[in-house]
Amino acid sequence: MTVRQDQLANGFRIVSENMPGLQSASIGIWVSAGGRHERIEQNGIAHFLEHMAFKGTKKRTSLQIAEAIEDVGGYINAYTSREVTAYYARVLEADVPLALDVIADIVLNPVFDPNEIEVERGVILQEIGQAYDTPDDVIFDWLQEESYRDQALGRTILGPAERVSAFSRDDLAGFVGEHYGPGQMILAAAGAVDHDALVRTAEELFGHMKPKPGLELNRAVFTGGEARHGKALEQAHFALALEGPGYRDDKIYTAQIYANALGGGMSSRLFQEIRENRGLCYTIFAQTGAYADTGSMTIYAGTSAGQIAELAGLTIDEMKRAAEDMSEQEMARARAQMKAGMLMGLESPSNRAERLARMVQIWGAVPSLEDTILKIDAVTTSDVRTFAEYVADEAPAALALYGPIDTAPTLAELQERRAA
């Protein structure tokens, strides 16, 4: 499998990887226009725009958009994150040109019909309401807000209901005008794809676009803080974040190995001690999250009101213990989990196209899998223990709690336990 990459004269980038033996392909446009690109008065508009892309273009109704892809057995979807909005489809090899035409149409030619805006506004307001009814979703929004207070990176992707209720057609068109330039777009495809044909089609569909200056993002600063939301729920939900590396920092591999060993699976420390040995919860895990200039290591668990204090304290204890006695065996297991997860995931053309787009967005090129594996293997036990010590003792922290949390410790109390 060979990665190929090209760029049109206006800055539009194309990256693809042919995967022999497949009869289908995943193809999409990744736009560097996510939640952190919004001004405060625009919070939620990138996600609103993603919804409106499917509500009709200059040549297709919303039904025709869906039928064009589903009539050939494919599917089309989109998502908005804090750093990107993606529009993608999965189709058979013969239908790749059709899929690209439809994706280009919804990205470049949305009509923003006022009636459809009102319909979709209602859908998004329902989505916001649903998030508040899903504790293990909304708690991560609160945790993000406390991690990056008063910054675009800390705001929710869905946006607050009052802003979503006020967005107009001009607001949507204005955001497109600001951020949807050819230099902010990446066409990524994987599977049964012909790179040269993609470049020719991209020239036809996107070559006319005039370049736009990219938005200079403010550097994000992990501030830390505490959010406590009491509610009569069955479980108390606990989420703790600690500052970690961004994805351009090689320490990201150290952080990922540490998170895997601490709470990445059934053999991890948190799972074994807090769930298996103590029976304090059903779900507990640790994971890393990374952005261009910052990142975090997050721990989440749900437990009963009477056990939240014990669970939180034991979590801190396990973090501190990892800094002292992380073993070579745990390291080897965490490395194996990382590599296997990555390689298994990349057997999917959709995951592979996603990786291509993200690597080009981050690095401007796609590093080989071999190089990535070498970086994972280069992380030493000493590296992980050093990172574990930083996370346990020094890293700025954010805490979010939701549910029956009267007996839950405060962030200050957890900080005292870290320092003990």
Secondary structure by P-SEA (a helix, b strand, c coil): cbbbbbccccbbbbbbbbbccccccccccccccccccccccccaaaaaaaaacccccccccaaaaaaaaaaaccccccccccccccccccccccaaaaaaaaaaaaaccccccaaaaaaaaaaaaaaaaaaaacccaaaaaaaaaaacccccccccccccaaaaacccaaaaaaaaaaccccccbbbbbcccccaaaaaaaaaaccccbbbbbcccccccccccbbbbbbccccbbbbbbbcccccccccaaaaaaaaaaaaccccccccccccccccccccccccccccccccbbbbbbbccccccaaaaaaaaaaaaaaaaccccaaaaaaaaaaaaaaaaaaaccaaaaaaaaaaaaaaccccccaaaaaaaaaaccaaaaaaaaaaaaccccbbbbbcccccccccaaaaaaaaac
